[in-house]
Amino acid sequence: MRILKGMIKSGVGDAKNWSLGQIQTVTGRADLIAGTLNVEVDELHKLRCDFTLPAVSRKDGRQEDLYFEECLLLIGSKRVPALIARTSTNYHGQKVLEIMAAEHLRNSHGLEDGHIINVQVRTDSDEHLA
C-alpha cells in the first residue's frame, strides 16, 4: 500500500457534468454521486487504471477517456472507499487527484479547501486495498 498526502482544493466543477450512469456501470459502483473532490498531493501520482470509460462510448459528448483507480480515503479514523478519476487530457496534471465517492465528501466529513487528507492506493504487489 502507498499513502498519498494532499491538500483539498477547489476544482472547476466539470466532473458533475460527466455521465454518472455510465461511470457507475463501468466501475460497478452504483452508489457513486456526481462530482469530485480535488486533492493536490505532495508527489506525482501515475494512475493505476482499474476501470476505463472510452471517449467513443461516452454519452455526455466528451471527447476524452475517463480512467479510474480504486482508493481509500483516510479521514481521521474513517476509511472511505472511493475512486480516483482522471481524464485522458489530464487537465489538472499528475499532482491533483479527482476523487469520486458514494457521498458528498466535503459535507459528510466537514472538509474544506486547505484541509489535509490521506489517500491510500495499491501498489503493483497489492491484490486489494486493506
C-alpha positions in Angstrom: 0.0 0.0 0.0 1.0 3.6 -0.5 -0.3 6.6 1.2 -0.5 9.9 -0.7 -0.8 13.0 1.4 -2.5 16.0 -0.1 -4.4 19.2 0.4 -8.0 19.8 -0.6 -8.5 22.5 -3.2 -11.3 23.8 -5.3 -11.8 22.4 -8.8 -13.6 23.8 -11.9 -16.8 21.8 -11.3 -16.7 20.0 -14.6 -16.9 16.4 -13.2 -20.6 17.0 -12.1 -21.4 17.0 -15.9 -19.9 13.6 -16.6 -22.2 10.7 -17.5 -22.7 9.3 -14.0 -24.8 6.3 -15.1 -22.0 5.2 -17.4 -19.4 5.7 -14.7 -21.4 3.7 -12.3 -21.8 0.8 -14.8 -18.1 0.7 -15.8 -16.8 0.8 -12.2 -19.5 -1.4 -10.7 -20.2 1.3 -8.1 -23.9 2.1 -8.5 -23.8 4.3 -5.4 -21.3 6.9 -6.8 -22.5 10.5 -6.8 -21.7 13.2 -9.4 -18.7 15.5 -8.9 -15.2 15.1 -7.5 -13.2 16.3 -4.5 -9.8 17.6 -5.7 -6.8 16.7 -3.6 -3.4 18.2 -4.5 -0.8 15.6 -3.4 2.8 16.1 -2.5 4.2 13.8 -5.2 3.3 12.9 -8.8 0.8 10.0 -9.0 0.7 7.8 -12.1 -2.9 6.5 -12.1 -3.3 2.7 -11.8 -6.1 2.1 -14.2 -8.7 -0.2 -12.7 -11.6 0.9 -15.0 -11.9 2.8 -18.3 -14.7 4.6 -20.0 -13.5 5.3 -23.5 -14.4 8.6 -25.2 -16.1 6.7 -28.1 -18.5 5.2 -25.6 -19.3 8.3 -23.6 -22.9 9.6 -23.9 -22.1 13.0 -22.5 -20.4 14.1 -25.7 -16.9 14.5 -24.1 -14.0 13.6 -26.3 -11.7 12.2 -23.6 -11.3 8.8 -22.0 -12.0 8.5 -18.3 -9.8 6.3 -16.1 -10.5 5.2 -12.6 -8.3 3.8 -9.8 -9.7 2.3 -6.6 -8.6 4.0 -3.4 -9.4 4.6 0.3 -9.6 8.0 1.9 -8.2 8.1 5.4 -10.2 10.7 7.2 -9.5 10.6 10.9 -10.4 7.1 12.0 -12.7 6.6 8.9 -11.7 4.7 5.8 -13.9 5.8 2.9 -13.9 3.7 -0.3 -13.5 5.9 -3.4 -12.2 6.2 -6.9 -9.6 8.5 -8.3 -10.9 9.8 -11.7 -8.6 11.1 -14.4 -9.3 12.2 -18.0 -7.0 11.4 -20.9 -6.4 15.1 -21.3 -5.4 15.2 -17.6 -6.4 18.9 -17.1 -5.0 19.1 -13.5 -1.8 17.1 -14.0 -0.4 14.2 -12.0 -0.3 16.0 -8.7 -4.1 16.6 -8.4 -6.4 13.6 -7.7 -10.1 13.9 -8.5 -11.9 11.7 -6.0 -15.4 10.2 -6.5 -17.3 8.5 -3.8 -20.8 7.4 -2.7 -21.2 10.5 -0.5 -20.5 14.2 -0.8 -17.2 14.2 0.9 -17.0 17.9 1.8 -20.4 17.8 3.6 -20.1 14.3 5.1 -16.7 14.9 6.7 -16.6 18.7 7.1 -13.8 19.1 4.6 -12.7 22.5 3.3 -10.0 23.9 1.0 -6.7 23.6 2.8 -7.5 20.6 4.9 -5.0 17.7 4.6 -6.2 14.3 3.7 -4.5 10.9 3.1 -5.4 8.7 0.1 -4.4 5.0 0.2 -3.7 3.4 -3.1 -2.5 -0.1 -4.1 1.0 -0.8 -5.4 1.7 -3.4 -8.0 2.3 -6.0 -5.3 -1.0 -5.5 -3.6 -4.1 -7.5 -4.5 -6.7 -5.5 -2.6 -6.9 -2.3 -0.6 -6.5 -3.1 3.1 
